[in-house]
Amino acid sequence: MRIVAPGYRLTVAPHGRTAVLDAEGHRLELQLCGALDRVGVRDETLSVDPPELDTAGPHPVVTVARRGTAWEAAATRVVCTPEGPELTWEVRGNGLLDEVALLATRAAFGGRGGGLRPSGHAWSTLFTPNPGPPRRLLRGAGESATLGVCGDAGPGRGHWFFTPAPLCLAFTATPLPDDAPPETAGARPWLTAGLGAPVRELTFTTCDYVPSDQGWHLRLAYEGHTRVSGSFRTPALLLSPGHRDPYAGLRAHRAWLAAHAWAPEAADGARGRAERPAWWFEPMFCGWGAQCHRAAETGLPAPELSTRAEYDAHLAALGAHGLVPGTVVIDDKWQRVYASWHPDPAKWPDLRGWIAERHATGQRVLLWWRAWATEGAPAAHCVRTPDGRPVALDPGHPGAAARLAENVARMLSPDGLDADGLKIDFTADTPSGACLTGHGTAWGVALLYDQLAVIHGAAKEAKRDALVVTHTPHPAFAAVTDMIRLNDMLRLDDPEPWAPVVPQMRYRAAVAAASCPGTPVDTDDWCAPDRDQWRRYAAVKHELGVPALYAATHVDRTGEPLEESDYAALRAGWARWRAGRAAGGEEARDEARGEPR
């Protein structure tokens, strides 16, 4: 059975187990059956029916039914769209989903046909939109990659910069060095593999690219938190060939999601730009880097130095050099406890009054907040371990959702502290574990979305122009975030964390621009490897997004002081950014970051 489309050809074997996808620069042997494990039952395919072709609709549809060990019935559906084949895997029965393998078959045919059989490929280079080692922009096709909402500093888990990144990988047959810009000219066309579904149906924590000897498949971690009662269909997997570079592939992926109403339309037109408050685009000062420098000077933990006295000193130091940021971010830890947004009276005896002083000078104030924190929250409002220990505030619990909304109102409303928005951090702490118990049906990506939806909605109700900053550049999350933060420059827990900054941050900014066009970018500023790299990045921030500054007097990692030439360069960079905004230069910056006009 052969289906020919303008950009590819799909040939399905008569036995239905495999298909060959031929596209420009790519030839893939696809294992069609998939494996959707139930908790306690592995999904092994016992037999496969011949493929059936339906040409009655707008696109040809191939259906392959199979018999397996975990479900009453199972089938793979392939819609041959102009963008590429769009695959979904369907099962009927009852049980809790565990691990799901897409484009791999766990077969029990006997003889040479048994065991796990991944799909085959002939590509050389892998692009992931989720940053990993900061020295690297690309990977070999034999390396793994993880997309999702979990990560930390541990080995193999350093994929926490964007949580979640777009669920879309890109591949080319051209061998490229790992520090090559992803848009390198001369690479053969890229093929993307992207997942799509309504965001509240993305109830897995991670999507792993699993390489093998000339093979690959995708693995979704549902962890037993998604119940199948009757029927279930996986997110769609679109294999889309013919992209000139990975960023073009990400733009096409976002357009595909939007066409299915799985992501909002981009706010990238003139009207969308005009509706965003001008103050969102003012240069920012975030105190975390200055807190870390003062921690090195004083021997105190950096969170202990989130105080009024310290921030007054930082802003005074900047003001003495002619730098007045439009937005000030008060960072970790200004509150008494993380899960209750009451200011620590010893550090901020009159935070409302301090914010009013900033407003009087024309500045705005954002408050840093740690996602998922349980400190100070009732255990009953949390996702918990079997022995009752809370691990994450659970937006699926009505009391927890109300608590979130009430705290946001208290922080942002004119009757509360009257802050202007939130910088949300640590979204990679999304709970993960089969033994954990929550209160709703959401898990993984969907659970994080629900938490941000509560926070974002409460923020807009408290203050219409409130700014919510996250590091979640998945296209669907554009509905619950106002600005994408590029996140830390380095992974300080790496054995050798030094890395050149500018290529890494250009790559991240291009991912954000392609995936969430029209959403402003917070360029971040921490942690610079040294003063030279800090200077190099400061010189280009105005090309990438809203300039953010974390240093007041010193580069905190090395202790090198800022010199008068550094302050002069910052003044010039901020002036260029403001002049570009006034002249309507945002379109040119979008194009530089990878977004077409």
KOLNU-913046 format. One record per residue (C-alpha): residue in three letters; x, y, z negated. Coordinates in steps of 0.5 Angstrom, whole numbers, padded with zeros to 4 digits, always signed. Each point is the difference from the previous one (the first is absolute). Example, Ala and Ser with C-alpha at 12.3 -4.5 7.8 and 13.67 -1.06 7.14 Angstrom:
BEGIN
ALA+0025-0009-0016/SER+0002+0007+0002/
END
This chain:
BEGIN
MET+0000+0000+0000/ARG+0003+0007+0002/ILE-0002+0007-0001/VAL+0003+0005+0004/ALA+0000+0007-0003/PRO+0004+0007+0003/GLY+0005-0001-0005/TYR+0001-0007-0002/ARG-0002-0007+0002/LEU-0003-0005-0005/THR+0000-0008+0001/VAL-0003-0004-0005/ALA+0002-0008+0000/PRO-0006-0005+0002/HIS+0001-0003-0007/GLY-0002+0007-0003/ARG+0006+0000-0005/THR+0005+0005+0003/ALA+0000+0006+0005/VAL+0005+0003+0004/LEU+0000+0008+0000/ASP+0004+0003+0006/ALA+0001+0007+0000/GLU+0005+0005+0002/GLY+0007-0002-0004/HIS-0004-0005-0004/ARG-0002-0007+0000/LEU-0003-0003-0006/GLU-0002-0007-0001/LEU-0006+0001-0005/GLN-0003-0005-0005/LEU-0007+0001+0000/CYS-0003-0004-0006/GLY+0003+0004-0006/ALA-0001-0003-0007/LEU-0004+0003-0005/ASP+0001-0003-0007/ARG-0005-0001-0005/VAL+0002+0000-0008/GLY+0003-0007-0001/VAL-0002-0002+0007/ARG+0005+0001+0006/ASP-0003+0001+0007/GLU+0003-0005+0004/THR-0003-0001+0008/LEU-0002-0007+0001/SER-0003+0001+0007/VAL-0001+0006+0005/ASP-0005+0000+0005/PRO+0001+0002+0008/PRO+0000+0008+0000/GLU-0007+0003+0003/LEU+0000+0007+0004/ASP-0006+0005+0000/THR+0000+0005+0005/ALA-0007+0003-0001/GLY+0003+0006-0004/PRO+0004+0006+0001/HIS+0007-0004-0001/PRO+0001-0008+0001/VAL+0000-0003-0007/VAL+0003-0007-0001/THR-0002-0004-0006/VAL+0003-0006-0003/ALA-0003-0004-0005/ARG+0004-0005-0005/ARG-0001-0005-0005/GLY+0004+0001-0006/THR+0001-0002-0008/ALA-0003+0006-0003/TRP-0006+0002+0003/GLU-0007-0002+0003/ALA+0002+0003+0007/ALA+0006+0004+0003/ALA+0001+0004+0006/THR+0005+0005+0003/ARG-0003+0006+0005/VAL+0004+0003+0005/VAL-0003+0007+0003/CYS+0004+0002+0006/THR+0000+0007+0000/PRO+0003+0005+0004/GLU+0005+0002-0006/GLY+0002-0008-0001/PRO-0003-0006-0002/GLU-0004+0001-0007/LEU+0000-0006-0004/THR-0004-0002-0006/TRP-0001-0006-0004/GLU-0006-0002-0003/VAL-0002-0006-0005/ARG-0007-0002-0003/GLY+0000-0003-0007/ASN+0001+0002-0008/GLY+0006+0001-0004/LEU+0005+0005-0002/LEU+0005+0003+0006/ASP+0007-0002-0002/GLU+0006+0001+0005/VAL-0002+0002+0008/ALA+0004-0002+0005/LEU-0001+0004+0007/LEU+0003-0003+0006/ALA+0002-0006-0003/THR-0003-0007-0001/ARG+0001-0005-0005/ALA-0001-0006+0003/ALA-0002-0008-0002/PHE+0000-0002+0007/GLY+0005-0006-0001/GLY+0007-0001+0003/ARG+0004+0006+0003/GLY-0007+0004-0001/GLY+0000+0001-0007/GLY+0002+0005-0005/LEU+0001+0008+0000/ARG+0000+0002+0007/PRO+0002+0008+0001/SER-0001+0004+0007/GLY+0006+0001+0004/HIS+0003+0006+0003/ALA+0006+0003+0004/TRP+0001+0006-0003/SER+0006+0003-0004/THR-0002+0006-0004/LEU-0005+0001-0005/PHE-0003+0007-0002/THR-0004+0001-0007/PRO-0003+0006-0002/ASN+0001-0001-0007/PRO+0007+0002-0002/GLY+0005-0005-0003/PRO+0007+0001-0001/PRO+0001+0008+0002/ARG+0006-0001+0004/ARG-0004-0004+0005/LEU-0005+0002+0005/LEU-0001-0007+0004/ARG+0001-0007-0002/GLY+0002-0007+0004/ALA-0006-0004+0002/GLY+0002-0005-0005/GLU-0001+0004-0006/SER-0006+0000-0004/ALA-0004+0007-0001/THR-0006+0001-0005/LEU-0006+0005+0001/GLY-0005+0001-0006/VAL-0001+0003-0007/CYS+0005-0003-0004/GLY+0008+0001-0001/ASP+0005+0002-0005/ALA+0008+0000-0002/GLY+0001-0008+0000/PRO+0003-0004+0006/GLY-0004-0001+0006/ARG-0005+0005-0003/GLY+0003+0007+0002/HIS-0006+0001+0005/TRP-0004+0006-0005/PHE+0002+0006+0004/PHE-0007+0000+0004/THR-0006-0004-0004/PRO-0003-0001+0005/ALA+0003+0001+0006/PRO-0003-0001+0007/LEU-0001-0008+0001/CYS+0003+0000+0006/LEU+0007-0002+0002/ALA+0003+0001+0007/PHE+0005-0005+0004/THR+0005+0001+0006/ALA+0004-0005+0003/THR+0006+0005+0001/PRO+0005-0001-0006/LEU+0001+0006-0004/PRO+0005+0002-0005/ASP-0004+0001-0007/ASP+0002+0007-0001/ALA-0003+0002+0007/PRO-0005+0005+0001/PRO-0007-0004+0001/GLU-0001+0004+0006/THR+0006-0001+0003/ALA+0000+0000+0008/GLY+0001-0006+0004/ALA-0003-0005-0004/ARG-0005-0004+0004/PRO-0007+0001-0002/TRP-0002-0002-0007/LEU-0006-0004-0002/THR-0004+0001-0007/ALA-0004-0005-0004/GLY-0005+0004-0004/LEU-0005-0002-0005/GLY-0007+0004+0000/ALA-0006-0001-0004/PRO-0005+0005-0005/VAL+0005+0002-0005/ARG-0004-0003-0006/GLU+0001-0007+0004/LEU+0007+0001-0001/THR+0000-0004-0006/PHE+0007-0003+0000/THR+0006+0003-0003/THR+0006-0001+0005/CYS+0000-0002+0007/ASP+0007-0004+0001/TYR+0004+0000+0007/VAL+0002-0007-0001/PRO+0006-0002+0005/SER+0003-0007+0002/ASP+0004-0003+0005/GLN-0002+0003+0006/GLY-0007+0001-0003/TRP-0004+0004-0004/HIS-0007+0001-0004/LEU-0004+0005-0004/ARG-0002-0002-0007/LEU-0005+0004-0004/ALA+0000-0001-0008/TYR-0007+0000-0002/GLU+0002-0003-0007/GLY-0007-0004-0002/HIS-0004+0007+0000/THR-0004+0000+0006/ARG-0006-0005+0000/VAL-0003-0003+0006/SER-0007-0002-0001/GLY-0003-0002+0007/SER+0005+0003+0005/PHE+0006+0004+0000/ARG+0004+0003+0006/THR+0007+0003-0001/PRO+0002+0007+0002/ALA+0001+0000+0008/LEU+0007+0000+0002/LEU+0002+0004+0007/LEU+0006-0002+0004/SER+0001+0006+0004/PRO+0006+0000+0005/GLY+0003+0006+0004/HIS+0001+0005-0005/ARG+0006+0005+0002/ASP+0003+0000-0008/PRO-0003-0002-0006/TYR-0003+0007-0002/ALA-0004-0001+0007/GLY-0002-0007-0003/LEU-0003+0003-0007/ARG-0004+0006+0004/ALA-0003-0005+0004/HIS-0001-0005-0006/ARG-0004+0006-0004/ALA-0004+0002+0006/TRP-0002-0008+0000/LEU-0002+0001-0007/ALA-0004+0006+0001/ALA-0003-0003+0006/HIS-0003-0005-0004/ALA-0002+0005-0006/TRP+0006-0003-0004/ALA+0003+0006-0001/PRO-0002+0007+0000/GLU+0001+0005+0006/ALA+0006+0004+0000/ALA-0001+0007-0002/ASP+0006+0002+0005/GLY-0004+0005+0004/ALA+0000+0008-0001/ARG-0007-0001-0004/GLY+0003-0005-0005/ARG+0007+0004-0001/ALA-0004+0007-0001/GLU-0004-0004-0006/ARG+0006-0002-0004/PRO+0001+0005-0005/ALA+0006+0005+0001/TRP+0003-0002-0007/TRP+0001-0007+0002/PHE+0006+0002+0004/GLU+0004+0004-0004/PRO+0007-0002-0002/MET-0001-0005-0007/PHE+0005+0000-0006/CYS-0001-0007-0003/GLY+0004+0000-0007/TRP+0002-0008+0000/GLY+0007+0001+0003/ALA+0001+0006-0005/GLN-0002-0004-0006/CYS+0005-0006+0002/HIS+0005+0005+0001/ARG-0002+0003-0007/ALA+0000-0007-0003/ALA+0007-0001+0002/GLU+0002+0006-0003/THR-0004-0001-0007/GLY+0000-0008+0000/LEU-0007+0000-0001/PRO-0005-0004+0004/ALA-0002+0004+0007/PRO-0008+0000-0002/GLU+0002+0003-0007/LEU+0002+0006+0004/SER-0007+0001+0003/THR-0001+0007-0004/ARG-0002+0007+0001/ALA+0007+0002-0003/GLU+0003-0004+0006/TYR-0004+0002+0005/ASP+0000+0007-0001/ALA+0008+0000+0000/HIS-0001-0004+0007/LEU-0004+0005+0003/ALA+0004+0006-0003/ALA+0006-0003+0003/LEU-0003+0000+0007/GLY-0003+0006-0001/ALA+0007+0003-0001/HIS+0002-0002+0006/GLY-0006+0003+0004/LEU-0004-0007+0000/VAL-0007+0000-0002/PRO-0004-0006+0002/GLY-0007+0000+0002/THR-0002-0006-0004/VAL+0003-0003-0006/VAL+0000-0008-0002/ILE+0000-0001-0007/ASP+0003-0007+0000/ASP+0001-0006-0005/LYS-0002+0000-0006/TRP-0004+0006-0002/GLN-0006-0004-0003/ARG-0001-0003-0006/VAL-0001-0007+0003/TYR+0000-0002+0007/ALA-0008-0002+0000/SER-0003+0006-0003/TRP+0002+0007+0003/HIS+0001+0004-0006/PRO+0006+0004-0001/ASP+0005-0002-0005/PRO-0001+0006-0005/ALA+0008+0000-0002/LYS+0002+0001+0008/TRP-0006+0004+0002/PRO-0003+0004-0005/ASP-0004+0004+0004/LEU+0000-0004+0007/ARG-0007+0004+0002/GLY+0004+0007-0001/TRP+0006-0002+0003/ILE-0004-0002+0007/ALA-0004+0006-0001/GLU+0007+0004+0000/ARG+0002-0004+0006/HIS-0007+0002+0004/ALA+0002+0008-0002/THR+0006-0001+0004/GLY-0003-0003+0006/GLN+0002-0007-0001/ARG-0004-0006-0001/VAL+0002-0006-0005/LEU-0001-0008+0002/LEU+0001-0005-0006/TRP+0003-0006+0001/TRP-0004-0007-0002/ARG+0003-0007+0000/ALA-0005-0005+0004/TRP-0003-0006-0004/ALA+0003+0002-0007/THR-0004-0003-0006/GLU+0004+0004-0006/GLY-0006+0003-0004/ALA-0006-0004+0004/PRO-0004-0005-0003/ALA+0002-0007+0002/ALA-0007-0001+0002/HIS+0001+0005+0006/CYS+0006-0004+0003/VAL+0002-0006+0004/ARG+0003-0005-0005/THR+0004-0006-0001/PRO-0004-0006-0003/ASP+0003+0002-0007/GLY-0004+0006+0001/ARG+0006+0005+0001/PRO-0002+0006+0005/VAL+0005+0001+0006/ALA-0004+0005+0004/LEU-0006+0005-0001/ASP-0006-0003+0004/PRO-0004+0004+0004/GLY-0005-0006+0001/HIS-0002+0001-0007/PRO-0005+0006-0001/GLY+0003+0002-0006/ALA+0007+0001+0003/ALA-0003+0003+0006/ALA-0003+0005-0004/ARG+0006+0001-0004/LEU+0004+0002+0006/ALA-0005+0005+0002/GLU-0001+0003-0006/ASN+0008+0001-0001/VAL+0000+0003+0007/ALA-0005+0005-0002/ARG+0003+0002-0006/MET+0007+0001+0003/LEU-0003+0004+0007/SER-0006+0003-0002/PRO+0000+0008-0002/ASP-0003-0002-0007/GLY+0005-0005-0001/LEU+0008+0001+0001/ASP-0002+0003+0007/ALA+0006-0003+0004/ASP+0000-0001+0007/GLY+0001-0007+0002/LEU+0003-0006-0001/LYS+0007-0004+0002/ILE-0002-0007-0001/ASP+0006-0005-0001/PHE+0001-0007-0001/THR-0005-0003+0005/ALA+0005-0006+0001/ASP-0002-0002-0007/THR-0007-0003+0003/PRO-0002-0006-0004/SER+0002-0007+0003/GLY+0000-0007-0003/ALA-0005-0006+0001/CYS-0001+0000-0008/LEU-0002+0007-0001/THR-0008+0002-0001/GLY-0003+0006+0002/HIS-0007+0003+0000/GLY-0002+0001+0008/THR+0001-0004+0006/ALA+0005+0005+0003/TRP+0007-0002+0000/GLY+0007+0002+0003/VAL+0000+0005+0005/ALA-0008+0001-0001/LEU+0001+0001-0008/LEU+0005+0005+0001/TYR-0004+0004+0005/ASP-0006+0000-0005/GLN+0004+0003-0005/LEU+0003+0005+0004/ALA-0008+0001+0003/VAL-0002+0002-0007/ILE+0006+0004-0002/HIS-0001+0004+0007/GLY-0007+0001-0001/ALA+0000+0003-0007/ALA+0006+0004+0002/LYS-0004+0003+0006/GLU-0006+0001-0005/ALA+0004+0004-0005/LYS+0003+0004+0005/ARG-0002+0000+0007/ASP+0007+0002+0003/ALA+0004-0005-0005/LEU+0006-0003+0003/VAL+0001-0008-0001/VAL+0007-0002+0002/THR+0002-0008+0001/HIS+0005-0004+0003/THR-0006-0004+0004/PRO+0001+0001+0007/HIS-0005-0006+0002/PRO-0005+0004+0005/ALA-0006-0002-0004/PHE+0003+0003-0006/ALA+0000+0007+0004/ALA-0007+0000-0003/VAL+0002+0000-0007/THR+0007+0004+0000/ASP+0001+0007+0002/MET+0008+0000+0001/ILE+0005-0006+0001/ARG+0006+0000-0004/LEU+0006-0003+0003/ASN+0002-0002-0007/ASP+0007-0001-0002/MET+0006+0000+0004/LEU+0004-0006-0003/ARG-0001-0006-0004/LEU+0004+0001-0006/ASP+0000-0007-0002/ASP+0003-0002+0006/PRO+0008-0002-0001/GLU+0002+0005+0004/PRO-0006+0005+0001/TRP+0004+0005+0004/ALA-0003+0001+0007/PRO-0001+0006+0005/VAL-0006+0004-0001/VAL-0002+0003+0006/PRO-0001-0006+0005/GLN-0004-0003-0006/MET-0005+0005-0001/ARG-0001+0002+0007/TYR-0002-0007+0001/ARG-0005+0000-0006/ALA-0003+0007+0003/ALA-0001-0003+0007/VAL-0004-0006-0004/ALA-0004+0005-0003/ALA-0001+0004+0006/ALA-0002-0006+0004/SER-0005-0003-0005/CYS-0003+0006-0003/PRO+0000+0005+0005/GLY-0002+0007-0003/THR+0002-0002-0007/PRO+0005+0005-0003/VAL+0007-0003-0002/ASP+0003+0001-0007/THR+0008-0001+0002/ASP+0002-0002-0007/ASP+0007+0002-0003/TRP+0002-0006-0004/CYS+0005-0003-0001/ALA+0005+0003+0004/PRO+0007-0004+0001/ASP+0004+0006-0001/ARG+0000+0007+0001/ASP+0002-0001+0008/GLN-0006-0004+0001/TRP-0004+0004-0004/ARG+0002+0006+0005/ARG-0001-0004+0006/TYR-0007-0002-0002/ALA-0002+0007-0002/ALA+0002+0003+0007/VAL-0005-0004+0003/LYS-0006+0000-0004/HIS-0003+0005+0003/GLU-0001-0004+0006/LEU-0003-0006-0003/GLY-0005+0003-0005/VAL-0001+0004-0006/PRO+0007+0002-0003/ALA+0000-0003-0007/LEU+0006+0001-0005/TYR+0002-0004-0006/ALA+0006+0004-0002/ALA+0001+0006-0004/THR+0007+0001-0002/HIS+0003-0007+0002/VAL+0000-0006+0004/ASP-0002-0005-0005/ARG+0003-0006+0002/THR+0007+0002+0000/GLY-0001+0007-0004/GLU+0003+0004+0006/PRO-0002+0007-0001/LEU-0004+0004+0005/GLU+0004+0006+0003/GLU-0003+0007+0002/SER+0001-0003+0007/ASP-0005-0006-0002/TYR-0005+0005-0002/ALA+0001+0005+0006/ALA-0001-0007+0004/LEU-0007-0001-0004/ARG-0002+0007+0001/ALA+0001+0000+0008/GLY-0003-0007+0000/TRP-0006+0002-0004/ALA-0001+0006+0005/ARG+0001-0004+0006/TRP-0006-0005-0002/ARG-0005+0006-0002/ALA+0002+0004+0006/GLY-0002-0007+0004/ARG-0006+0000-0004/ALA-0002+0007+0002/ALA+0002-0001+0007/GLY-0004-0006+0001/GLY+0006-0005+0000/GLU-0003-0006-0003/GLU-0002-0003+0007/ALA+0008+0000+0002/ARG+0002-0003-0007/ASP-0005-0005+0001/GLU+0003-0002+0007/ALA+0007+0000-0003/ARG-0003-0005-0006/GLY-0003-0005+0006/GLU-0007+0003+0001/PRO-0002+0003+0006/ARG-0003+0006+0001/
END
